[in-house]
Amino acid sequence: MGIRHVAPVGVLLAASALLGVPAHADNEPVGGTTHSAGSRAPVGGTALGSRGIVTPAGMKAPPKTAAKAYVIADAETGQVLAAKDPHGRYLPASTLKTLTAVTLIPKLDKAMKVRPSSRAVNEEGSAVGLVTKPLYTVDDLFKALLLVSGNDCAMALAEANGGLDKTLREMNAEAKRLQAFDTVAKTPSGLDKPGQSSSAYDLALIARAGLANRDFQRYTSTKTGKFPAPKGYYEIGNHNKLLWRYKGMIGVKNGWTSKALGSFVGAARRDGHTIIVTIMRHDGYFWDEVAGLLDWGFAARGRVTPVGTLVDPLPEAAPTPTGQAVPRTPQVARSTAPQADGSPAGGGVSPGVYAIGAGLLGGGVLLVYGLRRRSRGRSS
């Protein structure tokens, strides 16, 4: 996933055209206001460029919510059933951890042992309580990342992936691949930072991608679990209150900071169908409102003309010409250090230079195409 392999030239050019213009300009302010769309049609359909509520004809509008933005979508079909300011850019708070998980779950060996750095252990905000000892597997860290919103786990996972800068580049590259163009990751935890943003539409794209991964779904649907400690373990519980209250709830993630206010990404499954609801910038208790939006989504699914669609990700990059896969994770478990250099031995990006030989009459000519895909996302 992301930027490990180099695609043929034509594919790269097509991808560049798709990735070149974000839905909103990167230099716009974020944090409680919505913004006008860019020069192209909004991703997912023209109606999703609205800053107000967008509902299908022939059905009562969704129940009221104090959230400034939301999306209600059918996970299977990708149909957006209703929305409010879906492409408005807001601070995502800990809902950004869904992007961290979607990016890193396929890259890291779940059994690999990790020794968190002092920086990870002392990360501010919500934490599971890591210590600088190799007590934890990557699986443990993902569990705590998505159950108790551990900011310390977000940093430890970034270190295990080769460092913070490398992880942020890959997160932003993954957002582009998902066509989540409103999203800019500046931290792996979602802690507020200037320039960081997402939208209700993008969070729905990211959640849909995550739910297609069995491990992601396992983490987000877990209610309680055991977490390693220097002497034994302790119990941790999922912060998603709807896992206990809403029939069919399977995840995904809530978030809050004083600047971002409340945000939530939720998914529930009933009768073989999954509805995704995302909200952003809610200034109060939102659980009952989210439950109402989910109810509306189940009632509307298959009965209304959608107002837009959750677009599919861009194609995965092609394999290397030799057909040899680049290792996605280190082959041997190892401890980590802060700000690792991201070399290939630590799971780094493989060099994007490949030689193509062309035999010609009267002599051989070697054509070398130096191709390198680079993320446009900015890192802290």
C-alpha positions as CSV (number, residue, x, y, z in Angstrom):
1,M,0.0,0.0,0.0
2,G,1.2,3.6,-0.5
3,I,4.5,4.3,-2.2
4,R,6.6,1.1,-2.1
5,H,6.5,0.3,-5.8
6,V,6.8,2.2,-9.1
7,A,4.0,2.0,-11.6
8,P,4.4,2.3,-15.4
9,V,4.9,5.9,-16.7
10,G,1.4,6.2,-18.1
11,V,-0.1,5.1,-14.8
12,L,2.0,7.7,-12.9
13,L,1.0,10.5,-15.2
14,A,-2.6,9.6,-14.8
15,A,-2.3,9.5,-11.1
16,S,-0.5,12.8,-11.0
17,A,-3.4,14.4,-12.9
18,L,-5.8,13.0,-10.4
19,L,-3.7,14.0,-7.3
20,G,-2.7,17.4,-8.5
21,V,-5.7,19.5,-7.4
22,P,-7.0,19.1,-3.9
23,A,-10.7,19.7,-3.2
24,H,-9.7,22.7,-1.0
25,A,-6.5,24.7,-1.2
26,D,-3.9,23.5,1.2
27,N,-3.2,27.0,2.6
28,E,-6.8,27.6,3.7
29,P,-7.3,28.0,7.5
30,V,-8.8,25.1,9.4
31,G,-10.6,24.8,12.7
32,G,-14.3,25.5,12.8
33,T,-15.1,27.1,9.5
34,T,-15.9,25.5,6.1
35,H,-14.5,26.5,2.8
36,S,-15.5,26.8,-0.8
37,A,-14.5,24.0,-3.2
38,G,-11.6,24.4,-5.5
39,S,-11.6,24.7,-9.2
40,R,-12.8,21.1,-9.9
41,A,-16.0,19.3,-9.1
42,P,-16.2,18.0,-5.5
43,V,-15.0,14.4,-5.1
44,G,-18.0,12.1,-5.0
45,G,-20.4,14.3,-6.9
46,T,-21.5,17.9,-7.5
47,A,-24.1,17.9,-4.8
48,L,-21.4,17.2,-2.2
49,G,-19.9,20.7,-2.8
50,S,-22.8,22.1,-0.7
51,R,-22.0,23.7,2.6
52,G,-25.5,22.9,3.8
53,I,-27.5,19.8,4.3
54,V,-27.9,17.5,1.2
55,T,-30.7,15.0,1.3
56,P,-32.4,12.7,-1.2
57,A,-35.8,13.5,-2.6
58,G,-38.8,11.6,-1.3
59,M,-37.6,11.0,2.2
60,K,-37.6,13.0,5.4
61,A,-34.3,14.7,6.2
62,P,-32.0,13.0,8.8
63,P,-32.5,14.0,12.4
64,K,-31.0,17.2,13.5
65,T,-27.5,17.2,14.9
66,A,-25.2,19.9,16.4
67,A,-22.3,18.7,14.2
68,K,-21.1,21.2,11.7
69,A,-20.6,18.4,9.1
70,Y,-21.6,14.8,8.6
71,V,-21.9,12.1,6.0
72,I,-24.2,9.1,6.0
73,A,-23.1,6.4,3.5
74,D,-23.7,2.7,2.5
75,A,-20.3,1.0,3.0
76,E,-21.1,-1.8,0.5
77,T,-22.2,0.3,-2.5
78,G,-20.4,3.5,-1.5
79,Q,-23.6,5.5,-1.9
80,V,-23.7,8.7,0.1
81,L,-27.3,8.9,1.4
82,A,-27.2,12.3,3.0
83,A,-24.6,14.9,4.0
84,K,-23.9,18.2,5.6
85,D,-20.9,20.3,4.5
86,P,-19.2,17.0,3.5
87,H,-16.0,18.6,2.1
88,G,-15.7,21.3,4.8
89,R,-12.2,21.0,6.3
90,Y,-12.0,20.7,10.1
91,L,-9.5,19.6,12.7
92,P,-10.0,15.8,12.9
93,A,-8.7,15.2,16.5
94,S,-8.3,11.4,17.2
95,T,-10.4,10.3,14.2
96,L,-7.2,10.8,12.3
97,K,-5.9,7.7,14.0
98,T,-8.1,5.8,11.5
99,L,-5.7,7.0,8.7
100,T,-2.7,6.0,10.9
101,A,-4.2,2.5,11.2
102,V,-5.2,2.1,7.6
103,T,-1.7,3.2,6.5
104,L,0.4,1.1,9.0
105,I,-1.6,-2.1,9.5
106,P,-0.5,-3.6,6.2
107,K,3.1,-2.5,6.7
108,L,3.9,-3.7,10.2
109,D,4.3,-7.3,11.4
110,K,1.7,-7.7,14.2
111,A,4.1,-10.0,16.2
112,M,7.0,-7.6,16.1
113,K,8.2,-6.4,19.5
114,V,8.5,-2.7,20.0
115,R,10.5,-0.7,22.6
116,P,8.8,2.8,22.7
117,S,11.1,5.8,23.0
118,S,10.9,8.3,25.8
119,R,9.3,10.7,23.3
120,A,6.5,8.2,22.6
121,V,6.0,7.4,26.3
122,N,5.7,11.1,27.1
123,E,3.4,12.1,24.3
124,E,0.7,14.5,25.5
125,G,-3.0,13.8,25.7
126,S,-4.8,10.5,25.9
127,A,-2.5,7.6,26.5
128,V,-2.5,3.9,27.4
129,G,0.6,4.3,29.7
130,L,3.5,2.9,27.8
131,V,7.0,2.4,29.3
132,T,10.4,2.3,27.6
133,K,10.6,-1.5,27.7
134,P,10.1,-4.1,24.9
135,L,6.8,-5.3,26.4
136,Y,4.6,-4.6,23.5
137,T,3.8,-6.1,20.1
138,V,2.6,-4.1,17.2
139,D,-0.7,-5.8,17.7
140,D,-0.9,-4.5,21.3
141,L,-0.2,-1.0,20.1
142,F,-2.9,-1.0,17.4
143,K,-5.4,-2.3,19.9
144,A,-4.6,0.5,22.3
145,L,-4.5,3.1,19.5
146,L,-8.1,2.3,18.5
147,L,-9.6,1.3,21.8
148,V,-8.3,4.0,24.2
149,S,-7.0,6.4,21.6
150,G,-3.4,6.2,22.9
151,N,-1.3,9.1,21.5
152,D,1.7,7.3,23.0
153,C,0.8,4.3,20.8
154,A,0.5,6.4,17.7
155,M,4.1,7.7,18.2
156,A,5.4,4.2,19.0
157,L,3.9,2.8,15.9
158,A,5.4,5.7,13.8
159,E,8.8,4.8,15.3
160,A,8.3,1.1,14.5
161,N,7.6,2.1,10.9
162,G,10.9,3.9,10.5
163,G,10.2,7.3,12.1
164,L,7.7,10.1,12.4
165,D,8.6,11.9,9.1
166,K,8.5,8.7,7.1
167,T,5.1,7.8,8.6
168,L,3.6,11.2,7.9
169,R,4.7,11.0,4.3
170,E,3.1,7.6,4.0
171,M,-0.1,8.7,5.7
172,N,-0.5,11.6,3.3
173,A,0.3,9.4,0.4
174,E,-2.3,7.0,1.5
175,A,-4.9,9.8,1.9
176,K,-4.1,10.8,-1.7
177,R,-4.5,7.2,-2.9
178,L,-7.9,7.0,-1.2
179,Q,-8.8,10.3,-2.9
180,A,-9.2,11.9,0.5
181,F,-7.9,15.2,-0.8
182,D,-9.3,17.3,2.2
183,T,-7.0,15.4,4.5
184,V,-3.5,16.6,5.6
185,A,-1.8,14.6,8.4
186,K,0.7,16.5,10.6
187,T,0.6,14.1,13.5
188,P,-0.1,10.3,13.7
189,S,-2.3,10.9,16.8
190,G,-4.6,13.7,15.6
191,L,-3.3,16.2,18.2
192,D,-4.0,19.6,16.8
193,K,-1.3,21.1,14.7
194,P,-1.4,24.0,12.1
195,G,-2.3,22.8,8.7
196,Q,-3.8,19.5,9.8
197,S,-7.3,18.8,8.4
198,S,-9.8,16.3,7.2
199,S,-13.5,16.3,6.3
200,A,-16.6,14.2,7.0
201,Y,-16.4,12.9,3.4
202,D,-12.7,11.9,3.8
203,L,-13.3,10.2,7.2
204,A,-16.0,8.1,5.5
205,L,-13.5,7.1,2.7
206,I,-10.9,6.2,5.3
207,A,-13.4,4.2,7.4
208,R,-14.6,2.3,4.4
209,A,-11.0,1.4,3.5
210,G,-10.3,0.3,7.1
211,L,-13.4,-1.8,7.4
212,A,-12.2,-3.8,4.3
213,N,-9.2,-4.9,6.5
214,R,-10.0,-7.7,8.9
215,D,-7.5,-6.5,11.5
216,F,-8.8,-3.0,11.4
217,Q,-12.3,-4.2,12.0
218,R,-11.2,-6.5,14.8
219,Y,-9.5,-3.6,16.6
220,T,-12.3,-1.2,16.3
221,S,-15.0,-3.7,17.3
222,T,-13.2,-4.9,20.4
223,K,-15.0,-3.8,23.6
224,T,-12.3,-4.7,26.1
225,G,-8.9,-6.2,26.1
226,K,-5.7,-7.0,28.0
227,F,-2.7,-4.7,27.7
228,P,0.8,-5.6,28.8
229,A,2.3,-4.0,31.9
230,P,5.7,-4.4,33.6
231,K,4.0,-6.9,36.0
232,G,1.4,-8.7,34.1
233,Y,-1.3,-6.8,32.3
234,Y,-4.3,-4.5,32.8
235,E,-7.7,-4.2,31.2
236,I,-8.5,-1.5,28.6
237,G,-11.9,-0.5,27.3
238,N,-13.1,1.0,24.0
239,H,-14.1,4.7,24.2
240,N,-16.8,4.1,21.6
241,K,-19.9,4.1,23.8
242,L,-22.1,2.9,20.9
243,L,-20.5,-0.5,21.0
244,W,-22.5,-1.2,24.1
245,R,-25.6,0.8,23.1
246,Y,-26.3,0.4,19.4
247,K,-27.4,-2.8,17.8
248,G,-24.9,-4.0,15.2
249,M,-22.2,-1.4,16.0
250,I,-18.8,-2.5,14.8
251,G,-16.6,0.7,15.3
252,V,-14.9,2.9,14.5
253,K,-13.3,5.9,16.4
254,N,-14.2,9.0,18.3
255,G,-12.0,12.1,18.9
256,W,-12.0,15.4,20.8
257,T,-9.7,18.3,21.5
258,S,-10.6,21.8,22.7
259,K,-9.9,23.2,19.2
260,A,-11.4,20.5,17.1
261,L,-14.4,19.8,19.5
262,G,-16.0,16.4,19.1
263,S,-15.7,14.2,16.0
264,F,-16.8,10.6,15.4
265,V,-16.5,7.9,12.8
266,G,-19.1,5.1,13.3
267,A,-20.1,2.0,11.5
268,A,-22.9,-0.5,12.2
269,R,-24.0,-3.7,10.4
270,R,-27.6,-5.0,10.2
271,D,-29.0,-7.7,7.9
272,G,-25.7,-7.9,6.0
273,H,-25.5,-4.2,5.3
274,T,-23.1,-1.6,6.8
275,I,-23.9,2.1,7.3
276,I,-21.1,4.6,8.0
277,V,-21.7,7.9,9.8
278,T,-19.1,10.5,10.3
279,I,-19.5,13.8,12.1
280,M,-17.1,16.7,12.8
281,R,-17.0,19.7,15.1
282,H,-19.7,18.8,17.6
283,D,-19.8,20.9,20.7
284,G,-21.6,18.5,23.1
285,Y,-22.8,14.9,23.7
286,F,-23.2,13.3,20.3
287,W,-23.9,9.6,20.9
288,D,-27.7,9.8,20.7
289,E,-27.5,12.0,17.6
290,V,-25.1,9.5,15.8
291,A,-27.5,6.7,16.7
292,G,-30.3,8.7,15.1
293,L,-28.2,9.2,11.9
294,L,-27.4,5.5,11.7
295,D,-31.1,4.6,12.1
296,W,-31.9,7.0,9.3
297,G,-29.2,5.5,7.1
298,F,-30.6,2.0,7.5
299,A,-34.1,3.2,6.7
300,A,-32.9,5.1,3.6
301,R,-30.5,2.4,2.2
302,G,-31.8,1.0,-1.0
303,R,-34.8,3.2,-1.0
304,V,-33.5,6.6,-2.1
305,T,-31.4,8.1,-4.9
306,P,-28.0,8.8,-3.4
307,V,-26.7,12.3,-3.3
308,G,-23.2,11.3,-4.1
309,T,-20.7,8.4,-3.8
310,L,-17.7,7.4,-1.8
311,V,-15.1,7.0,-4.6
312,D,-12.9,4.0,-4.9
313,P,-9.2,4.2,-4.1
314,L,-6.7,4.8,-6.9
315,P,-5.1,1.5,-8.2
316,E,-2.3,0.0,-6.1
317,A,1.2,0.6,-7.5
318,A,2.4,-2.1,-9.9
319,P,5.0,-4.7,-8.6
320,T,8.6,-4.3,-9.4
321,P,9.7,-5.5,-12.9
322,T,11.6,-8.5,-11.4
323,G,8.5,-9.7,-9.7
324,Q,10.2,-9.7,-6.4
325,A,8.1,-8.2,-3.7
326,V,9.7,-5.6,-1.4
327,P,9.4,-6.7,2.2
328,R,6.6,-4.8,3.9
329,T,8.0,-5.2,7.4
330,P,11.3,-6.1,9.0
331,Q,11.9,-9.9,9.0
332,V,13.3,-9.9,12.5
333,A,11.6,-8.3,15.5
334,R,13.5,-5.3,16.7
335,S,13.3,-2.4,19.2
336,T,12.9,1.1,17.9
337,A,14.3,4.6,18.5
338,P,12.8,8.0,17.9
339,Q,13.2,9.6,14.5
340,A,14.8,6.6,12.8
341,D,16.3,7.3,9.4
342,G,13.8,5.2,7.5
343,S,16.4,3.1,5.8
344,P,15.2,-0.1,4.0
345,A,16.4,-2.2,7.0
346,G,13.8,-0.5,9.1
347,G,11.0,-1.0,6.6
348,G,12.0,2.0,4.4
349,V,10.8,2.9,1.0
350,S,12.5,0.9,-1.8
351,P,14.5,2.9,-4.4
352,G,12.3,4.0,-7.3
353,V,14.8,3.4,-10.0
354,Y,14.5,0.5,-12.4
355,A,16.4,-0.3,-15.7
356,I,14.7,-1.4,-18.8
357,G,16.8,-3.0,-21.5
358,A,16.0,-2.7,-25.1
359,G,17.9,-4.9,-27.6
360,L,18.5,-3.2,-30.9
361,L,20.0,-4.4,-34.2
362,G,23.7,-3.6,-34.4
363,G,24.1,-2.9,-30.7
364,G,22.4,-2.7,-27.3
365,V,21.0,0.5,-25.9
366,L,20.0,0.8,-22.3
367,L,17.2,3.2,-21.4
368,V,16.9,4.2,-17.8
369,Y,13.9,5.8,-16.5
370,G,14.4,7.3,-13.0
371,L,11.0,7.3,-11.5
372,R,10.2,8.2,-8.0
373,R,6.8,8.8,-6.5
374,R,6.7,11.3,-3.8
375,S,4.0,12.2,-1.3
376,R,2.8,15.8,-1.5
377,G,1.6,15.7,2.1
378,R,3.5,18.0,4.5
379,S,5.2,16.6,7.6
380,S,6.0,18.1,10.9
